[in-house]
Amino acid sequence: MSTASSARPKATQQSAAQPEASALALYQQIKDHIARKIQDGSWKAGDRLPSENDLVTQFGMSRMTVNRALRELAEQGRIVRVAGVGSFVAEDKPQSTLLQIANLASEIRQRGHDYRCKVLTVERVSATMEVAAALDMRTGESVFHAVCVHLEDGLPVQLEDRYVNPRVVPQFAQQDFTLLQPSEFLVRNVPFDQVEHVVDAVLPTADQALLLEMDPAQPCLLLTRRTWSRGVPVTMVRCLHPSSRYRLGSRFRADGNPVFE
């Protein structure tokens, strides 16, 4: 196991009188520095990062700021922190690609059924720590948030809870999603080159069950999707489906390419 080099000029020492924006810039500076080292292969999986003390000295920032940068990198899965040992570049986790980005409206209409999108919320909010980590933003940074219910013949089949990076899609909140659902709008207008899908079996909350018109004791399929454009996160969406009304699946060739019928 090699140790990641800490050779880098020190940043200017942060004074107590500096505004909070400067502290955020320093915090982002160390986070971006580590991410670049991992991205360009300078630091490989399993390499030990410089210690917190080394980073404090190297960048001239407080331990609290260094800790925040490392914590959010760990939440994003880029590093692993081991108490009493240090921080390490995370191993890549293999994950099979099972799904393409489906056009729900088209799927429903192809079955000869009526499709409708009920838009509940389109707003601009402060990113929580979870959303910020998913979209590689700072906690509290402004982000678009949309909530929709998708219906097939009047019956809810999906509850969509979406966050969108305004730096990539500044016009998102101006759209009429009753005419063009958020997923279809993004696919048409924002080219993406990476997609991540994670599927979980969950129970809905009481509010989610009410919106989906289902028994809260019945299970749901939760599809969490993230997309990137040129390495920049575009959106993170949670699609909740009543398992009695919806299935998720796909068919692939041995080389990983999907089969279209």
C-alpha positions in Angstrom: 0.0 0.0 0.0 1.5 3.4 -1.0 1.0 6.6 0.8 -0.4 9.6 -1.1 2.0 12.4 -1.5 1.2 15.7 0.3 3.6 17.8 -1.8 1.7 21.0 -2.4 2.3 24.7 -1.6 0.5 25.9 1.5 -2.5 28.0 1.1 -2.6 31.4 2.9 -3.4 31.0 6.6 -7.1 31.7 7.3 -7.6 34.4 9.9 -10.6 34.6 12.3 -11.6 37.9 10.6 -12.1 36.3 7.2 -15.7 36.0 6.1 -17.5 32.7 6.0 -17.2 32.6 2.2 -13.4 32.4 2.5 -13.8 29.4 4.8 -16.1 27.7 2.3 -13.5 28.3 -0.5 -10.8 26.7 1.6 -13.0 23.7 2.4 -13.8 23.3 -1.2 -10.2 23.7 -2.1 -9.0 20.6 -0.2 -12.0 18.6 -1.3 -11.3 19.4 -5.0 -7.6 18.7 -4.5 -8.2 15.2 -3.2 -10.9 14.5 -5.8 -8.5 15.5 -8.6 -5.7 13.3 -7.2 -8.1 10.4 -7.2 -9.5 11.2 -10.7 -6.2 11.5 -12.4 -4.8 8.3 -10.9 -2.2 10.0 -8.7 -3.8 8.4 -5.7 -5.0 4.9 -6.3 -7.5 2.6 -4.5 -6.1 1.7 -1.1 -3.6 4.6 -0.9 -3.4 6.4 2.4 -4.3 10.1 2.3 -2.3 12.7 4.2 -3.3 12.8 7.8 -5.7 15.5 9.1 -2.7 17.2 10.8 -0.7 17.2 7.5 -3.7 18.7 5.7 -4.1 21.4 8.4 -0.5 22.3 8.0 -0.4 22.0 4.2 -3.5 24.1 3.5 -3.4 26.4 6.5 -7.0 25.8 7.6 -8.7 24.6 10.7 -9.1 21.0 11.7 -12.9 21.5 11.5 -12.7 22.5 7.9 -10.4 19.6 7.0 -12.7 17.2 8.8 -15.7 18.5 6.9 -14.0 18.0 3.5 -13.0 14.4 4.4 -16.4 13.6 5.8 -18.2 14.7 2.7 -15.7 12.8 0.4 -16.4 9.7 2.5 -20.2 10.2 2.1 -19.7 10.4 -1.6 -17.9 7.1 -1.5 -14.5 8.5 -2.7 -12.6 7.8 0.4 -12.8 5.4 3.5 -12.1 6.8 6.9 -10.8 4.3 9.6 -10.9 5.5 13.1 -7.4 5.7 14.6 -5.8 4.7 11.3 -6.5 7.3 8.7 -8.3 8.0 5.4 -7.8 5.9 2.3 -8.9 6.0 -1.4 -12.0 3.9 -1.7 -12.1 0.7 -3.8 -14.4 0.9 -6.8 -17.5 -1.1 -6.1 -18.6 -3.2 -9.1 -22.3 -2.7 -10.0 -24.2 -4.3 -12.8 -26.1 -2.0 -15.1 -29.7 -3.3 -15.1 -31.8 -0.5 -16.4 -31.9 2.2 -19.0 -33.6 5.6 -18.4 -37.1 4.7 -19.3 -39.7 7.2 -20.7 -42.6 6.4 -18.3 -45.1 8.4 -20.3 -44.3 6.5 -23.5 -44.3 3.1 -21.8 -47.8 3.7 -20.4 -49.2 5.1 -23.7 -47.7 2.1 -25.6 -49.8 -0.1 -23.5 -52.9 1.8 -24.7 -53.4 3.4 -21.3 -53.9 7.0 -20.2 -50.9 8.8 -18.8 -50.9 11.9 -16.5 -48.3 13.7 -14.5 -49.5 15.5 -11.3 -46.9 18.1 -10.4 -46.9 18.7 -6.6 -43.8 20.8 -6.1 -41.2 22.8 -8.2 -39.1 24.9 -6.0 -35.6 26.1 -5.2 -34.2 24.8 -1.8 -31.0 24.6 0.2 -29.2 21.3 -0.4 -29.1 19.0 2.6 -25.9 17.1 3.3 -27.3 14.0 1.5 -28.3 15.9 -1.6 -25.1 18.0 -1.7 -23.0 14.8 -1.5 -25.0 13.2 -4.3 -24.7 16.2 -6.6 -21.1 17.2 -5.5 -22.3 20.5 -4.2 -21.8 22.3 -0.9 -24.3 21.7 1.9 -26.8 24.6 1.9 -26.1 25.5 -1.8 -29.2 26.3 -3.9 -30.7 23.3 -5.8 -33.9 22.7 -7.8 -36.5 20.3 -6.2 -39.5 18.8 -8.0 -42.0 16.3 -6.8 -44.5 14.6 -9.2 -46.9 11.7 -9.1 -47.2 9.7 -12.4 -50.6 8.0 -13.0 -51.6 5.2 -15.3 -55.4 5.2 -16.1 -55.8 7.5 -13.0 -53.9 5.2 -10.6 -50.5 6.3 -9.2 -47.6 4.1 -10.3 -44.7 6.3 -9.4 -43.8 9.1 -6.9 -40.9 11.1 -8.3 -38.7 13.1 -5.9 -36.0 14.9 -7.9 -33.1 17.3 -7.3 -31.4 19.1 -10.2 -28.1 20.9 -10.3 -29.0 24.6 -11.3 -25.5 25.1 -12.7 -26.1 22.5 -15.3 -29.9 23.1 -15.9 -30.6 26.7 -15.0 -34.0 26.7 -16.8 -35.4 23.6 -15.1 -38.0 25.4 -12.9 -39.4 27.3 -15.8 -40.8 24.1 -17.5 -44.4 22.9 -17.6 -44.0 19.3 -16.4 -47.6 18.5 -17.0 -46.8 18.5 -20.7 -43.2 17.0 -20.6 -42.2 15.0 -17.5 -38.9 16.0 -15.8 -37.0 12.9 -16.9 -38.0 13.4 -20.5 -37.1 17.1 -20.4 -33.6 16.3 -19.0 -32.9 13.5 -21.5 -34.0 15.8 -24.4 -32.1 18.9 -23.3 -29.1 17.8 -21.2 -26.7 15.3 -22.8 -25.5 12.8 -20.2 -22.6 10.3 -20.4 -23.0 8.4 -17.1 -26.0 6.9 -15.3 -26.2 5.2 -11.9 -29.2 3.1 -10.8 -29.7 1.6 -7.3 -32.9 -0.4 -6.5 -34.1 -1.0 -3.0 -37.2 -2.7 -1.5 -38.7 -0.3 1.1 -41.9 0.5 2.9 -43.5 3.9 2.1 -43.9 6.6 4.7 -47.4 7.6 5.6 -47.2 10.7 3.4 -45.8 8.7 0.4 -48.5 6.0 0.8 -51.2 8.7 0.8 -49.8 10.2 -2.5 -49.6 6.7 -4.0 -53.1 5.8 -2.8 -51.7 2.5 -1.3 -51.6 0.6 2.0 -48.5 1.8 3.9 -47.9 -1.8 5.0 -47.3 -2.8 1.4 -43.8 -2.8 0.0 -42.4 -0.5 -2.7 -39.6 -0.6 -5.2 -37.3 2.5 -4.8 -35.2 3.3 -7.9 -32.5 6.0 -7.1 -30.9 7.4 -10.2 -28.0 9.9 -10.7 -26.8 11.2 -14.1 -23.6 13.1 -15.1 -22.7 15.3 -18.0 -18.9 15.5 -18.6 -18.2 14.4 -15.1 -20.6 17.0 -13.5 -23.7 15.6 -11.6 -26.9 16.7 -13.3 -29.7 15.2 -11.2 -30.5 12.8 -8.4 -34.0 11.3 -8.3 -35.8 8.8 -6.2 -38.7 7.0 -8.0 -41.0 5.1 -5.6 -43.2 2.4 -7.2 -45.9 0.3 -5.4 -44.5 -3.2 -6.0 -48.0 -4.5 -6.8 -48.3 -2.1 -9.7 -44.9 -1.9 -11.2 -41.9 -4.0 -12.1 -38.3 -3.0 -12.9 -36.2 -5.1 -15.3 -34.3 -5.3 -18.5 -32.7 -7.8 -20.9 -29.1 -7.6 -22.0 -26.7 -9.4 -24.3 -23.6 -11.1 -23.0 -21.5 -8.0 -24.0 -23.6 -5.8 -21.8 -25.6 -4.1 -24.6 -29.4 -4.0 -24.1 -31.8 -6.1 -26.3 -34.6 -4.0 -27.8 -37.7 -5.9 -28.9 
